[in-house]
Amino acid sequence: MSTIIREEQFDGQVIRLILNAPKANVLDREMMAEMQFELENISKDVKIIQFVGSGDHFSFGASVPEHTKENAPEMLRQFHGLFKTMINLSVTTMALVSGQCLGGGMELAIFCNFLFLDESARMGQPEINLGVFAPPASLILPMKVGQTKSDDLLLTGKSMKANEVMASGLGTELFENHQSMIEGANTWIEQYILPKSASSLRITNRVARSLFNNTLLENLDNLAKIYTNELMETHDANEGINSFLDKRKPEWKNN
Protein backbone atom coordinates (compact mmCIF):
# COMPACT_ATOMS: atom_id res chain seq x y z
CA MET A 1 0.00 0.00 0.00
CA SER A 2 1.30 3.42 -0.91
CA THR A 3 1.81 5.69 2.09
CA ILE A 4 1.34 8.77 -0.10
CA ILE A 5 -1.68 9.07 -2.37
CA ARG A 6 -1.46 11.69 -5.10
CA GLU A 7 -4.66 13.28 -6.36
CA GLU A 8 -4.93 15.88 -9.10
CA GLN A 9 -7.58 18.57 -8.74
CA PHE A 10 -8.74 21.31 -11.10
CA ASP A 11 -7.18 19.78 -14.24
CA GLY A 12 -3.85 19.19 -12.53
CA GLN A 13 -3.45 22.74 -11.25
CA VAL A 14 -3.77 21.45 -7.68
CA ILE A 15 -1.90 18.42 -6.38
CA ARG A 16 -3.19 16.84 -3.19
CA LEU A 17 -0.73 14.59 -1.33
CA ILE A 18 -2.54 12.40 1.18
CA LEU A 19 -0.57 10.95 4.10
CA ASN A 20 -1.98 7.44 3.94
CA ALA A 21 -0.96 5.44 7.01
CA PRO A 22 -3.86 5.89 9.42
CA LYS A 23 -4.50 6.30 12.18
CA ALA A 24 -1.21 8.04 13.01
CA ASN A 25 0.09 8.86 9.50
CA VAL A 26 3.62 8.65 10.90
CA LEU A 27 6.26 10.28 8.72
CA ASP A 28 8.57 7.29 8.57
CA ARG A 29 11.33 6.49 6.09
CA GLU A 30 8.91 4.98 3.56
CA MET A 31 6.43 7.84 3.65
CA MET A 32 9.15 10.50 3.39
CA ALA A 33 10.70 8.72 0.39
CA GLU A 34 7.33 8.57 -1.38
CA MET A 35 6.64 12.22 -0.58
CA GLN A 36 10.07 13.18 -1.89
CA PHE A 37 9.34 11.33 -5.13
CA GLU A 38 6.02 13.11 -5.58
CA LEU A 39 7.55 16.52 -4.88
CA GLU A 40 10.27 15.87 -7.44
CA ASN A 41 7.59 15.17 -10.03
CA ILE A 42 5.56 18.37 -9.75
CA SER A 43 4.99 19.97 -13.15
CA LYS A 44 5.42 23.67 -13.95
CA ASP A 45 1.64 24.00 -14.32
CA VAL A 46 0.90 23.19 -10.67
CA LYS A 47 -0.30 26.22 -8.72
CA ILE A 48 -0.61 24.75 -5.23
CA ILE A 49 0.26 21.55 -3.36
CA GLN A 50 -2.05 20.37 -0.59
CA PHE A 51 -1.11 18.07 2.28
CA VAL A 52 -3.86 16.21 4.12
CA GLY A 53 -3.98 13.20 6.44
CA SER A 54 -6.00 10.08 5.73
CA GLY A 55 -8.51 9.24 8.45
CA ASP A 56 -9.11 11.32 11.56
CA HIS A 57 -5.60 12.76 12.03
CA PHE A 58 -3.09 14.74 10.02
CA SER A 59 0.05 13.14 11.47
CA PHE A 60 1.46 12.13 14.84
CA GLY A 61 4.90 13.15 13.56
CA ALA A 62 8.11 11.48 12.49
CA SER A 63 8.81 7.89 13.47
CA VAL A 64 10.15 7.68 17.04
CA PRO A 65 12.21 4.51 16.34
CA GLU A 66 13.96 6.48 13.60
CA HIS A 67 14.96 9.10 16.21
CA THR A 68 17.35 6.72 17.95
CA LYS A 69 21.05 7.62 17.99
CA GLU A 70 21.98 5.31 15.13
CA ASN A 71 19.03 6.32 12.94
CA ALA A 72 18.75 10.06 13.66
CA PRO A 73 21.32 11.32 11.09
CA GLU A 74 19.56 9.61 8.18
CA MET A 75 16.10 10.54 9.47
CA LEU A 76 17.07 14.22 9.68
CA ARG A 77 18.73 14.15 6.26
CA GLN A 78 15.60 12.69 4.70
CA PHE A 79 13.13 14.87 6.61
CA HIS A 80 15.02 18.11 6.07
CA GLY A 81 15.38 17.16 2.42
CA LEU A 82 11.61 17.53 2.03
CA PHE A 83 11.76 21.16 3.17
CA LYS A 84 14.73 21.91 0.91
CA THR A 85 12.89 20.39 -2.05
CA MET A 86 9.77 22.46 -1.37
CA ILE A 87 11.88 25.60 -1.06
CA ASN A 88 13.53 24.90 -4.40
CA LEU A 89 10.17 24.15 -6.02
CA SER A 90 8.69 27.44 -4.79
CA VAL A 91 5.19 26.11 -5.48
CA THR A 92 2.68 27.45 -2.96
CA THR A 93 1.60 24.92 -0.33
CA MET A 94 -1.41 24.32 1.89
CA ALA A 95 -1.92 22.00 4.87
CA LEU A 96 -5.42 20.77 5.69
CA VAL A 97 -5.37 19.70 9.33
CA SER A 98 -7.82 17.54 11.23
CA GLY A 99 -7.12 15.80 14.50
CA GLN A 100 -3.62 15.38 15.88
CA CYS A 101 -0.86 17.28 14.08
CA LEU A 102 2.25 16.77 16.16
CA GLY A 103 6.04 16.91 15.90
CA GLY A 104 7.20 16.48 12.33
CA GLY A 105 3.58 16.60 11.19
CA MET A 106 3.21 20.07 12.66
CA GLU A 107 6.54 21.11 11.12
CA LEU A 108 5.27 20.09 7.69
CA ALA A 109 1.99 21.94 8.27
CA ILE A 110 3.52 25.19 9.53
CA PHE A 111 6.05 25.22 6.70
CA CYS A 112 3.14 25.61 4.28
CA ASN A 113 2.02 29.00 3.02
CA PHE A 114 -1.55 28.33 4.09
CA LEU A 115 -2.89 26.34 7.05
CA PHE A 116 -6.54 25.30 7.03
CA LEU A 117 -7.99 23.68 10.16
CA ASP A 118 -11.15 22.13 11.44
CA GLU A 119 -12.34 22.20 15.04
CA SER A 120 -10.82 18.80 15.81
CA ALA A 121 -7.25 20.01 15.11
CA ARG A 122 -4.66 19.74 17.88
CA MET A 123 -1.16 20.98 17.08
CA GLY A 124 2.01 20.74 19.13
CA GLN A 125 5.74 20.09 19.25
CA PRO A 126 6.09 17.45 21.99
CA GLU A 127 9.73 16.59 21.24
CA ILE A 128 10.98 18.10 24.51
CA ASN A 129 8.94 15.47 26.38
CA LEU A 130 11.23 12.86 24.78
CA GLY A 131 14.35 14.82 25.62
CA VAL A 132 14.95 16.03 22.06
CA PHE A 133 14.13 19.10 19.96
CA ALA A 134 12.46 19.94 16.65
CA PRO A 135 14.95 21.50 14.19
CA PRO A 136 12.55 22.90 11.52
CA ALA A 137 10.07 24.17 14.12
CA SER A 138 12.90 25.85 16.03
CA LEU A 139 13.43 28.01 12.94
CA ILE A 140 9.89 28.31 11.61
CA LEU A 141 7.98 29.15 14.80
CA PRO A 142 9.97 32.28 15.78
CA MET A 143 9.44 33.67 12.29
CA LYS A 144 5.72 32.90 12.23
CA VAL A 145 4.54 33.46 15.81
CA GLY A 146 7.39 35.35 17.48
CA GLN A 147 9.94 34.23 20.05
CA THR A 148 7.70 34.28 23.12
CA LYS A 149 5.03 31.97 21.65
CA SER A 150 7.72 29.84 20.01
CA ASP A 151 9.45 29.34 23.37
CA ASP A 152 6.12 28.45 24.95
CA LEU A 153 5.50 25.68 22.41
CA LEU A 154 9.02 24.30 22.05
CA LEU A 155 10.03 24.31 25.73
CA THR A 156 6.78 23.01 27.22
CA GLY A 157 5.65 20.55 24.56
CA LYS A 158 2.05 21.66 25.03
CA SER A 159 -0.54 21.31 22.27
CA MET A 160 -2.86 23.98 20.91
CA LYS A 161 -6.52 23.60 20.12
CA ALA A 162 -7.77 24.90 16.78
CA ASN A 163 -8.86 28.28 18.16
CA GLU A 164 -5.44 28.72 19.79
CA VAL A 165 -3.73 27.97 16.48
CA MET A 166 -5.82 30.66 14.84
CA ALA A 167 -5.12 33.14 17.65
CA SER A 168 -1.37 32.48 17.31
CA GLY A 169 -1.45 33.64 13.69
CA LEU A 170 -0.47 30.24 12.27
CA GLY A 171 -3.89 29.41 10.82
CA THR A 172 -5.44 30.77 7.64
CA GLU A 173 -9.03 29.51 7.93
CA LEU A 174 -10.97 27.49 10.52
CA PHE A 175 -13.92 25.21 9.71
CA GLU A 176 -16.39 23.15 11.71
CA ASN A 177 -15.39 19.73 10.39
CA HIS A 178 -13.17 17.95 7.89
CA GLN A 179 -15.65 17.97 5.01
CA SER A 180 -16.43 21.67 5.33
CA MET A 181 -12.66 22.33 5.48
CA ILE A 182 -12.06 20.45 2.21
CA GLU A 183 -14.95 22.22 0.51
CA GLY A 184 -13.88 25.59 1.91
CA ALA A 185 -10.32 25.07 0.75
CA ASN A 186 -11.50 24.27 -2.77
CA THR A 187 -13.64 27.41 -2.86
CA TRP A 188 -10.74 29.48 -1.52
CA ILE A 189 -8.36 28.05 -4.13
CA GLU A 190 -10.83 28.75 -6.93
CA GLN A 191 -11.07 32.37 -5.81
CA TYR A 192 -7.49 33.18 -4.88
CA ILE A 193 -5.13 30.73 -6.58
CA LEU A 194 -6.50 29.36 -9.85
CA PRO A 195 -6.90 32.77 -11.54
CA LYS A 196 -3.16 33.39 -11.08
CA SER A 197 -0.23 32.43 -13.33
CA ALA A 198 1.63 29.34 -12.06
CA SER A 199 5.00 30.86 -12.95
CA SER A 200 4.14 34.17 -11.30
CA LEU A 201 2.99 32.36 -8.16
CA ARG A 202 6.26 30.45 -7.95
CA ILE A 203 8.41 33.55 -8.43
CA THR A 204 6.36 35.61 -5.99
CA ASN A 205 6.42 32.81 -3.43
CA ARG A 206 10.19 32.60 -3.72
CA VAL A 207 10.59 36.36 -3.30
CA ALA A 208 8.01 36.75 -0.54
CA ARG A 209 9.73 33.97 1.40
CA SER A 210 13.31 35.12 0.87
CA LEU A 211 14.04 35.56 4.58
CA PHE A 212 12.03 32.48 5.58
CA ASN A 213 13.69 30.22 2.99
CA ASN A 214 17.20 31.51 3.59
CA THR A 215 16.82 31.00 7.34
CA LEU A 216 15.94 27.35 6.79
CA LEU A 217 18.55 26.69 4.13
CA GLU A 218 21.32 28.34 6.14
CA ASN A 219 20.50 26.71 9.48
CA LEU A 220 18.88 23.28 9.04
CA ASP A 221 22.17 21.47 8.49
CA ASN A 222 23.71 23.12 11.55
CA LEU A 223 20.75 22.16 13.74
CA ALA A 224 21.00 18.60 12.43
CA LYS A 225 24.65 18.55 13.55
CA ILE A 226 23.70 19.84 17.00
CA TYR A 227 21.04 17.14 17.17
CA THR A 228 23.36 14.28 16.23
CA ASN A 229 26.70 15.48 17.64
CA GLU A 230 25.51 17.10 20.89
CA LEU A 231 21.98 16.10 21.80
CA MET A 232 22.25 12.40 20.96
CA GLU A 233 25.52 12.18 22.89
CA THR A 234 23.62 12.94 26.10
CA HIS A 235 22.12 10.28 28.33
CA ASP A 236 18.75 11.99 28.56
CA ALA A 237 18.06 12.29 24.82
CA ASN A 238 18.63 8.57 24.41
CA GLU A 239 16.69 7.81 27.59
CA GLY A 240 13.75 9.88 26.37
CA ILE A 241 13.51 8.02 23.06
CA ASN A 242 14.12 4.60 24.60
CA SER A 243 11.64 5.12 27.42
CA PHE A 244 8.96 6.07 24.89
CA LEU A 245 9.68 2.92 22.89
CA ASP A 246 9.66 0.86 26.11
CA LYS A 247 6.42 2.55 27.21
CA ARG A 248 7.82 3.65 30.56
CA LYS A 249 8.52 6.90 32.37
CA PRO A 250 11.95 8.38 31.53
CA GLU A 251 14.62 8.48 34.24
CA TRP A 252 16.47 11.74 33.63
CA LYS A 253 20.06 12.23 34.77
CA ASN A 254 20.14 15.81 33.54
CA ASN A 255 23.12 15.15 31.29
Sequence and secondary structure as in RCSB ss.txt:
>XXXX:A:sequence
MSTIIREEQFDGQVIRLILNAPKANVLDREMMAEMQFELENISKDVKIIQFVGSGDHFSFGASVPEHTKENAPEM
LRQFHGLFKTMINLSVTTMALVSGQCLGGGMELAIFCNFLFLDESARMGQPEINLGVFAPPASLILPMKVGQTKS
DDLLLTGKSMKANEVMASGLGTELFENHQSMIEGANTWIEQYILPKSASSLRITNRVARSLFNNTLLENLDNLAK
IYTNELMETHDANEGINSFLDKRKPEWKNN
>XXXX:A:secstr
  SEEEEEETTTTEEEEEE STTTT B HHHHHHHHHHHTT  TT  EEEEEESTT SB  B GGGGSTTTHHHH
HHHHHHHHHHHHHH  EEEEEE SEEETHHHHHHHHSSEEEEETT EEE GGGGGT   HHHHHHHHHHH HHHH
HHHHHH  EEEHHHHHHHT  SEEESSHHHHHHHHHHHHHHHTTTS HHHHHHHHHHHTHHHHHHHHHHHHHHHH
IIIIIGGGSHHHHHHHHHHHHTS       
